[in-house]
Amino acid sequence: MTKRVRRNHRPAFKAKVALAALKGEKTLVELAQQFDVHVNPITQWKAQLLQGAAGVFGSEAKASSMGPTADLKTLHAKIGELTLENDFLAGAPGKAGMPGARR
């Protein structure tokens, strides 16, 4: 008996299998044979589908579908740049011998 390699299934495949399980036209064993997946993941995917179904019609779906409007990497880079600039400018008056240096 050979050991099976762990497979990662795409969300579309999981949704397809979970919807087929939800329909109830076939037993879990029949679905497992049809899609070449063990019964346990089918049960888990079906439960996840049922849990997430309410979010499709609620305000959660609208908020998450809009997504962030700005690129996070760009924002983080800008924050780093401004922090560096502030640190440099905060130390500049003291280096120039000016009395306005913050301590």
C-alpha angles and dihedrals in degrees: 000000000000123000115245120235115240110256129207112214124208119246091245091057092048091050091049093051093043092051090050089051091048092053089060095211091127133032121252090253091054091048091048090054093044096051096030092237131124119256094245097066090046089056091047094048091049090052091048090050092052092047094049096042094085090057091060092069099033134081090266091074093051093049095047095043091057090057127180115323096208131056110256095213091054092049093049090049091051092049090052091048093050092046091053091048092049092049091050094047093046090059096041100083092052092050092050092053093248118147095227095081116135118232 
